[in-house]
Amino acid sequence: MKKFKLLGLFFAICFFMVDGVTAADTIPIGVPIPMTGWAAGSGADYFNGIKMSVDEINQSGGLLGKQIEIIRFDSKGFEPEIVLQAADYLCGQKKVASIHAGWAGWGQDVRAYGKYDAPFFADDGSQAAVDVFREDPEKYYNIYQLTPTGPGQANSMFKALTNLPYEWPNKKVVIINTDDSWGLEIKDTLVKNFEKIGWKVAKQETVPYGTSEWGVILSQIRRIKPALIHFEIASGQENITFVQQFLKRPTNSIVSLGWGITPREVINVLGTKADGLIGEMPAGLPGPKAPNAAGQAWLEKWNSLFKYQVPAGAWITYTAVKAWANAVTQVGDAYDFKAVNKYLKENGYEGTQGKIMWDKDNVLRAQKGSPVVHYQVQGGELQAIFTDPPLTPYPNTSFIKPRWIK
């Protein structure tokens, strides 16, 4: 009997060892990020920010003397069943100490991860997610959004668009968006704001993800001849195909891609053909020259590691890992979830641009330490032209009239 007990102990020890490191030697974090499907490009951008932060912590001695271990899960297209599976796998089975995502489900993620207590950071930026949070703030106290909501971002877009140093040829706008909560929130807010100042929403089109042929919509745009086209689809490929087809016979229109300008694959494919396009990155670090020394050092490190300009979501997912790790350090226990969440809520985090604080809905609204950055593509790269709040022209830059406007 004693022999069998010793064998059982031996196998248990082997089971919990990987490459000579026991489970107790690491602090696991969950990273549910799209690795396949329409959002995989943005998923890679988010992941690089998370990994950069984890590597820095591990290389400096770890967290509470332990190495952080990343456990990934392919969240694909954020289907509700996939989001639920991710939460149960990462929190229920793997017992992760925190979860770091990019987009994560626009509401269903709040329900899925709210069943647990580990801090969950997502880049949803969705009023739909806030509405779920508000159903039971005590239950969902561990949910943190890393950007303003869709309406908040759309209000910032509207201010930037209407403050461009540009003489509009008319007051007609066309808005194209996806049929998810994100796209609809942006569309509804922009329509309301433009109509309030006397503009005509000459066309509004809601399309599904995966749309790649824009001929019919572009024919209608060419008849309308709008001063402004706002295209809000949170997937790189749709932005790429729309711009490519628009440029074959462009109208004298400012083209705004909203958030869609910042997934790295858009600039990678379009190159200097994208020059003149505008868009925004919520919770961004302005570039290519940062506003302060700490930000500049961060950008230079990013460029040395990845050899391209910082894309959508990377800086804020990096910052979220650092904010969580700082809270854990202050509390002294990664699994004292009540205390870690309390610290995050009450103290926020001192980041590269200043302090960030979550509001009563655990949303990181636009603030000095985490501004909305408005860009124009110039020379095949993103150039900051405004930051918000308050909406301010970015130093030593200027808006350039797109070359397709005659």
Secondary structure, DSSP 8 states (H G I E B T S, - for coil): -HHHHHHHHHHHHHHTEETTEEGGGEEEEEEEE--SSTTHHHHHHHHHHHHHHHHHHHHTT-BTTBEEEEEEEE-TT--HHHHHHHHIIIIIIS--S-EE-SS--TTHHHHHHTTS-S-EEE----HHHHHHHHH-TTTTTTEEESS--HHHHHHHHHHHHHTSS---S-SEEEEEEESSHHHHHHHHHHHHHHHHTT-EEEEEEEE-TT----HHHHHHHHHH--SEEEEE-SSHHHHHHHHHHHTTS--S-EEE-GGGG-SHHHHHHHGGGGTT-EEEETT----SS-SSHHHHHHHHHHHHHHSS---TTHHHHHHHHHHHHHHHHHHT-TT-HHHHHHHHHHH-EEETTEEE---TTSB--SBTTB-EEEEEEETTEEEEEEEETTTEE-TT------TT--
